[in-house]
Amino acid sequence: MPAIPESTKISLAQRLREHAKQNWSQLAAVHVRYHGQFAYVTGELADGDQMPLMRLRYGGSAHRWGAAIYVASTNSYENQIWLSGSTEEAFDFVCHIHVGPIAP
């Protein structure tokens, strides 16, 4: 698989940060780091604590990614199959697991 283009890296991080800002008020920040064909997404809480959320695998296009959920008990990522959906939908899914629902 080719390396993730710089423009895709910038776009992905911007989209996830904006999505978190609008939908996940529990997160003070979202950090994305890259290694090879992977993008590692971490959420930061208001107290500064950081939690790994997911790993995205570049699929050759800015809109094609595989997703893996971070599993704290094994300190590893568990691959998921996403038949359709966006990275923002995958982000929502993992936030429901790791961050919890927003209180009404």
Secondary structure, DSSP 4 states (H G I P E B T S, - for coil): -PPPPHHHHHHHHHHHHHHHHHH-TTEEEEEEEEETTEEEEEEEETTS-EEEEEEEEEEEETTEEEEEEEETTTTEEEEE--SS--HHHHHHHHHHHHT-PPP-
